[in-house]
């Protein structure tokens, strides 16, 4: 094994073995010989490689923001599912601290290894005079940002975690001296936010095409806004359930969650989002309206004539844009990263072997597209999308009406669901369904553009542009999920349990391997992950401003102290966050009543995040920080009646609960468990509520 000699090591605190003392740090990926730390950080090439390795930890399957079904629990919320593994167990609470589905150990271990890697870099880069001072500062800023990102991943998964000394820990100290307790949630938030501001001061505003996956000032400030938003949210801001707050106490009696609510935390989050907005480096991506097209790239369907947005060109309206293509292209690889003004931070193609393309492979139908066909959408998510005129779809969430969390009339619609199916002579009345819309349920007609960019409803067309016709492959196939159809219910795992799959991230050219080779995505358009995009920052700003219900004006210094942001709940400020999202989506604005009432706006905002950020790794954590998980997660998962045949069309499209997906929500499901091995290694650690300690 290759080694690198170091005099004082920053350990992964709690994530690597502390038994014994060592003068070595594994570095298999870098060196062919034993080399001192001074040799590494006085050499330009080795320094570059060390920083690249730090970025590589973000490509670990466990540390993804958007990925397939394994390693991360984020995609096991109430909006989507994987029928061929994991989802049922997670939703049933059948996972533990150590064994099957104990993936949280991988998150903990790899995040702390990344922190160690970054900290060694930060502590030693200043000795490298082979590079300029400007580049040293840039490199250090990147490492500080990455360390903050690793802590952020830990924080969103486990709640408060130990913050290790930045200067490192000496292995030669006693075990008791290097064991660290968990910091409070506020301490974690403030530390990460301060580190992000520190990194922002060292990082450039933008980078060239070859370095697009490297952090910029906007990346650091955007991460800061995300972290401060979580810190202001109910679960972490004095409103946690008593059984959670009382259990999150360290061994010295210190409470790890705050016990009082502080509205000013929302103002800090809003100001942090405003810092990003004021950079004027980012905007939502839009595609211009087209008057010609084909099945894969259709002629723009004119959005609803609302007498407002419909009369104005972008960015004040949707008169001259194609909302469907604008949203779809952000995710499916049509728009390259360097062309996308919305992308603030991305891992690029550094996504491990469970990245976006593998997720897409699970979305593609088994027959015709050669995918797994097992990644689907719940009825709840399908219902969330608006009609093209901004109204709720008939029957929205009617199956939950009256249940906890669904007592407000804004949360459900008791109209009868639309019946009937599109006939050939009606296609011109439903242009959004495309030229192959015959037979499609009218429940899926006249929906907002994001619906068609995200939902693979029964009878939707899969383009499969890379199909090899010489190999009997067929492009532009209308796929049905009725029982008896090739992609419908079967005795295998390869069908969508809800009768609805997912189109988001799917490129019109994508098609799986003809021979069903495992994880062969050679015919996919390459995609970068939208780890942080500008739409999220706008939604953060709107959410945080809305929560300032006291009408108090807060003066919050900017990230660098050069100005002060006056933050107050104001309708015009809410519009700065929400209107660009609605305009790009091609749907009308909220009403004056919804802007004026914080409770009504909150419901709309949560729904906007559910739609806009679908399948990007947010919903699982949003439900928890809002404290909605206790209401949303135990609800039965609904979908189409997949046991119905084509002769039973209406029955198929009548929502029923999916018995295969039993659901619960208990105390232990607020946070992921800390592995028993870590608790044994660090006697100062305390377990998360509802989970067990080692014997």
N, C-alpha and C positions, 0 to 999 in steps of 0.2 A: 504494500500500500504506500502511495506517495504521501508525504507529510510536509507540513510547513511548520517550522519551529517558531513559537512565539513565547514571549517572556511572561505575559499576563493575558489571560483569556477572558473574553466576555462569554460566559456560558449561556445556553439557551434557557437559563434559569430554571429550572423547573421542568425542562422538557428533554434534557439529555442527562445521562447518568452522572451523578455526583460522587460516585464511589471511587475512591482513590484519587491521586493527583497525576496530572499529565502536563508535559510541556509541548504538546502537539495538538494541532487542529487538522482534521481530515481535509484534504483538498485534492481529491482524486481528479476533479475536473480540470485542474489548472497546470500542475507542475510535474515534471518528470524527475525532479531531484529535490533534495532537502534544501530549503531556502529560508533565510531569516525574514522577519517582518520588514526590516529595513530594506532588504533587497527587493521585496515586492513593491513597496510604496515609494521607491525611488526610481522605478522603472515604468515608463509610459504604457507599454504593452501589457504588463502584468496588472497594473492599476485598472486599465480598461476591462480586462477580463474579470477582475474581482467585482467591479460594478455590474458587469453584464450578468454575472452569477447571482448577484443580489436581485436583479430584475427577474431572473429565471425562477426564483421562488414564487413569484406571482403567477407563473405558468403551471405551478403544481395543481393537480386536480382538486385538492382540498381547498385551495385559496382562490377559486374562481368567483366571478360575479355572475356570469352566464355560462351554464354548462349542461351536460346531459344528466342522466338520472343518478349517477353514482357520486359518492364522496361528499356531496353537500346537500343539506336538507332544504335549501331555499325553494326548490321546485315541488315541495310537498305541502303546499298550502291548500287553498280552496278554489283556485282558479284553473289549475291544470293537473294532470296526473301522468304517470307512466304505468301502463298496464302490465308490463313484463318485468317488474321488479322494484321493490323498495317502497313504493307509495303506500300500499296497503299496510305494511308493517309500521311505517312512520305515522300514518294517520290513526292507527290503532294503538299507538304508544308502545309497540313491541320493539323496543330498542333499549340498549342498556349502556352502562359505563364502560364495558370492556369487550363484549363479544360481538355477535352479529349486529350490524347496523350501529355499531359504536364508532361511527366515522368521525365524531368530534375529536377523538384523540389525534387523528391525522391533521385536523385544523390547528389544534393547539401546538403540536410538535413542529409542524412546518412553519407556522407563523413565528414562533420563537427562534427557530433556526434562521429565518430571514432577518429577524431583529438582530441576532448575533452578527450575521454577515454584514449588515448595514452599519452597525455600531463600530465594528473593527475598522471599517472603511472611514467613517467619520472621524475616528480618533487618530487616524494615521495619514490621511491624505495630505495634510499640510506639510509633511516632510518631502513631498514630491516636487522638486524644483526642475524636473525634466519637462514640466508643463507650465503654462502661464498662470498667474494669479487668477485671472478671469476664469480659466478653465478649472482650476482647483475649486473655486467657489461654486461653479456650476456643478461639478461632480459632487461636492459635499451637499449641495442643496438637493440633488437627486437622491442621495443616500438618506438624508433626513426625511424627505418625503416618503421614500419606500418604508423606512422604519415606522413612520406614522401610519402608513397604509396597513402594515402588518398588525399594528396595535388596533386599528379600526376593525379589521376582520375579526380579531379576538373579541373586541368589545361588543360587536353586533351579535356574536354567537353565544358568548358566555356571560355577558354582562361585565361587571368590574373584574379586572385582572391585575396581576402584579406588574408594576412598571419597574423595570430594572434600571440600575444606575447607568447613565449614559457613558460614564468612564469605564465601565466594565467591572467584572468581578474576578478576583484573584483565586485561582484554584487552591492556592496554598493556605487559604484561610480555612477555619474549621467549618464543618457542615452547618452548625447552628448559625454561624455568621453570614453564610451566603444564602440561607433560606429566606424567602420573601413572602410576606402576606399579600393578599389582594388589596389594591388601592380602592378608594371609594369611586363610585361612578363619576362624581363631579371631578375628582382628581384626574381620572383617566381622560375625560372630555377636555378639561383645561390643558392637560399635557399635550394631547394630540393637536388641539387647536393652536397652541403656542408653537409647537414644532412645525405645523403647516405654515404659519405666518413667518417663522424663521426661514423655512425653505423657500417661501415665495420671494423673499428678499434676495436670494442668491440665484434664482432661476430666471431664464429668459422668457419673454412673452411668447415666442413661437420658435419652431424648429424647422429645419429643412426636411425634405421628403424622406431621407434615409434615417431620420431620427424621430419619426412621428410617434413612436411608442415610448419615447422618453418624456419625463415629467417636465412641465412648464410652470410658469407662475400661476396660470389659470388652473392647472391641475391641483396645485397645493391649496389654492383658495377655495376651489370647489369641494375638495375633501373636507376642508375646514367647515364649510357650510353644512355638509351632510352630518358631520359629527355633532355640531351645535344643534341641529334640528333634532337629533335623537336625544340630546341632553335636555331639550325643552319639552319633550313629549311626555304624556302622563305617566307612563310606567317608570320613567327615570326622573320625574320632577314632582315628587312628593305625593303621588296618587296611586302608588303600587298597591295591590291587594295586601291586606295585613299578613296573610300567610307567606307572602313573598318577602315583604319588607322585614318582617320579624325573623325570617330564616336567614336572610343575607346579612350576617353579622360575623366578623372575624373572631379569632380565638382570644382577642383582647377586649371584646365587647364593643368594638366599633361598628356602627351600622354602615353598610356599604351603599345603601340607597338613601337619598335625602328624605327627610320626614315632613318637609314643608314645601308648598308650591311657590314657585318664583316666576311670575309672568315676564320679568325682564329677560329671562333666558330665550323667550321667543323673539324679543327685540334683537338680541345678539345674533340669533340665527338669521333673522331677516337682513340685518346689516351685513352679515357674512355673504349672503347670496347677492346683496347689492354690490359688494366688492367685486364679485365676478362680473356682474352685469355692467358695472362701470368701466371695466377693462375695454369694452367695446371691441372685443376680439371674436365674439361668438354670436351666432344667430341660428335660427331654425333653418334646416335645409328645405328648400322647396323646388319642385319640378314645375316648369311652365306648362300651361295647358296645351294639349295637342289636338289638332283637327283631323289628323290621320293616324292610323294605327293598325294593329292586328290583334289576334287573340291574346298573345302574351303581353303586349303593350297597347291596350285599347285606347280609342279616342276618349278624351276626357269627358266624364259624365258631369254635366253642369250641376254644381251644388245648389242647395235650396236658395230660392230668392227670398231673402229676409228683409230686403229694402235697406240693409245696412252694409254688412260685410260683402254682400253680393254686388254692391255698386262700386266697390273700391278695389284698386289693385293692391297686391302685396307690398308692404307688410300691414297695411291697414284693412285689407279685405282679401277675399279669395276669388275675386273676379277673373284674374289672369293666371291662376295656378291650377295644378291638378292635385287635389288633396290626397287621392288614393296613391298615386305614384310618389308624391312627396314623402308620405309616411313609409311606404313599402321600401323605397330605395335606401332609407337610412340604415336598414338592417340586413339586406340580402346580398350585399356585395356589388350592387349595380354602381353605387357611388363609392369611389375609392376614398380612403381616409384623408388624403391630402386635399380632396375636393369637398369635404364635408365640414362646413363651418360650425356644425353642431357638436362635433366630437371634441370633448375637453380632455379626456384621458382614456386610453385604450391599451390593452396588452398587445395589440396587434395580432399576430398569428401565434403568440406565445401562450397557448391555451391548453397545454397538456393534451392527453389523448381522449379527454371527455369534453372537448370544447363544443362550440356552436355547431360545427358541421356534423358531429355525432348526434347532437340533439335533433338536427334536421333529418338525419337518417332515420331516427325513430318516428318522425312525423310523416315521412313519405309512405304512401300506401304500399302494402306488401306486393300486390299484383299490379303490374304495369310500371310501377316506379321502383320496385326492388328494395324497398325500405323495410322497416319493422312494423310500421302502422300502429304502434302501441302508445304513442304520445298524444294525448287528447286534451280537450277543453271541457270544463264543466258547464252545466246549464247556467249556473250563477254567473260565470264569466261571459257567456254568450248573451245573457240578458242584460248585462251591464252596458253594452254598446247602444248608443242612441239610435233613433230613427233619423233619417236624413234631414228632417226639419227640427231636430233638437228635442223632440218629445221622447218619452219612454216607450219602449216596445210594449205592445199589449201583453199583459200577463207577466210582466217583469217580476221575478222573485215571488210570484203569487204562492208558490209552494211553501214559503217561509212566513207569510203574513201572520202577524200576531205573536210570533215567536220572539224571545228576547233579542233585542237588537233590531227587530223589524216591526216595531210598533209605530214608527213615524211613517205617515203616508208617502213621504218622499222615497222610501226604501222599497216600495212595491207598487204594483199596478194590478188591479183586480178585474180589468177588462178581459174578455175572452181572447185567447190567443188566436191570431189570424189563421184561418183555414184555407184550404184550396191549394192547387198546384198550377204552376205556369204552363199555359198551353202554347203551342207553336205560334198561333196568331196573336199572342200577347207579348211576344218578346220585345217589341218596340216600347211597350209600357214599362218594361223592367230592364233598361239598358245596363244597370249596375251588375246584373247577373251574367252579362256577356252573351255571346251568340249561341252558347250551349246551355242556356238556362231552362230549357224545357224539362218539366217534371220536378223542378225545385219547389219546395214548400214556400208559400208566400210569407211565412214567418221570417224568412231570410231576405225578403225583398224590401227595398226602400230603406235600407239601414245606412248608417253613416259610413264614410269611406274607410275609416280604420277597421271596421268590421271585415270588409272584403280583403284587406291586407293582412288580416290576422286569423280569420276563422275558415277552416276547411269544412264547411257544412256539407250535409248529405247532398250529393249531386253537383258539387263545385268542380271546376275544371282544373286539372293539374297539367301544366304546360310541358314539362319534361323536354325542354328544348334540345338537350344533348342526347336524345334518344337516337339509337342507331337503327334506322329503318331496314337496313340490310340484315340486321340481326333480329328481325321481327319485333322490333320495339316501336311503340306508337306514341307520338307526341299529342298533346292537347286532348287528354282523355277525361271524360266526365266520370267521376268515381262515386259509386253508391255504397252505402253501408247497411242496406237492408239485409236481413237474414236470408241467406241463399245467394247473395251476390258475392263475387270473389273476394272483396275486401270487407265483407260484413262479418257478423258473429261466426266464430268457428271454434273448434276444439283446441286450437293452438293459442299462442299468445299474441298473434299478429293481427289484431283488429282494435279499433278504438272503442273502449267500453262505454262511452257516452254517445256514440254515433256522431261525434264531431272531432275532427283532428285540428291541427294548427298550421296556418300558412306563414305566420311571422317567421322571418329569417330564411324562408324558402325563396330561392331565386328561380325565375321562370325557366332557366336552363337546367336546374338540378335534377339529377336522376341517379339512383343507386346502382350498385354493381350488378350486371346481368346475371352473374352466377351466385348472387347473394353472399359474396365474400364478406366476412365480418369486418365492419368498420372501414370498408374501402370507399373512400369519398373522392376518388380521382376525377369524377365527372361533376363535381360540385364547384360552384363559383366560390372563391375564397372570401371569407368574411372576417372582419375585425370585431372584437367585442366592444359594445358601448358601455364601458365601465362607468363613465360619467359623461353625460351629454347635457347640452344647454337646456333642453326641455325640463330636465329634473331640477335644475337651478331655478328656473321660473316657477315651478310648482313649489319648491321650498320657500321661495319668497312669498308667494300667495298664501300658503298655509301659515307661515309664521306671522305675517301681518294680520291675518284674520283672527289669530288667537289673542291679540291685544285688545281684549274686550273692555278694559277699564277706561279706554279713551285717553289714557296717559300717553304723553309724548316722551319718547326715550331718545336721548342724545348718545349715540354709540360711536366711538372712534372707529375709523377705518382700520384695516389690518395693519397699515404702516403708520398710523397716527397723523397722517397728513391732512385729514379732514374729519368732519363729524357727520354721521348719518342721522337725520331726524326721523325716527321711526314711530309711526302712529297708524292705527287702523283707519284707512281712508279708501273709499271706493275706487278712486283713480289709481291708487297703489295696487289694490287687488287686481285691477284690470291689467296692469303691467305684467303680472305673472300669468294670468289666465287667458287673456285675449289672444296672445300669439299662438297658444296651444289650440284654442278653438278655431281660430282662423285657418291655421295650417290643416286642421282636421276637416275643414269645410262645413262646419256646423255653426248655428247661430249663437249669439252671446247669451249669458245668463240674464235673468230678469233683474230689475231694480230691487225687487223684494229679496231675491237671493243674495244680491250683493250687500244689502242693508242688514240682513239677519245673520249674525255669526254662526248660529246653529245650522241654518239652512245652507250657508256657504260651506260649512265644514263637511256636510253630507255630500255636496257636489264635488268638493275638492278631493275627498277620499275616492269617490267614483272616478274622477278624472285621472288620478294616479293609477287606479286599477286598470283603466283602459290604456292610457298613454304608455305606461311603463310595464305593461303585461309581458311576462316571460323574460324579464331582465334582472330578476333576482331581488325584487323589492317586496312583493306582497307578503311573503312569510314574515319578514321583519317588521313591515308596516303594521300588520295586524297585532303584533305584540306591543310595539311602542305606543300605539293608539289605545291599547287595552281592549281591542275588539276581538282578539283571538278567543276569549272565553265565550263569546257569543257566536262568532262565525265558524270557528273550527269544529265544534261539535255537531253542527247542522249536517243532515244527510247530504251526500253528494248526489245530485240529480243529473240526468241526461236523457237522451232519446230512448225509446223502448227498442233496444237492439234485437229483441227476439221477434219483432214483427217483420213480415215479408213485404215485398213490394205491393202485394195485393191488399196490404193493411197500412197504406200510407199514412192516414190520419193517426192511427194507433202508434206508428213508429214515432211521430213527431209530438206525441203527448208525453210531457216529462214524467219520468218515474225515478224513484231512488235506485241507486246502483248498489245492490246488496253486496257486491264484491268489495266495496269500499266502506267498511264500518268506520265510524269516526268517534273520537272522544277528545276532550281537552281537560287535562289535570294540571295540578300545580307544577309538576316536573317539566311540563312542556313550555313554560315561559322561557327557559334557557336550556341550552344543551349541557349534558353532564361533563364533569371533569373526570378524566380517566383515573381509575384507582392507582395506577402506576405513578401518576404525577402526585397524587395525594400522599403516597408512601415516600416519594423522594423528597418532598418539601413539606415538612411538618407544620409550616405556617399556613398552608393552603386550607381553605374551607370549601366544602362541596356546595353546589347549587341546590336550591329548594326542591324537595321531593326526590332527590337522588340519594343513593347510599354511599357510605364511607367504607373503606376497606376494613376487613376484620383484623 
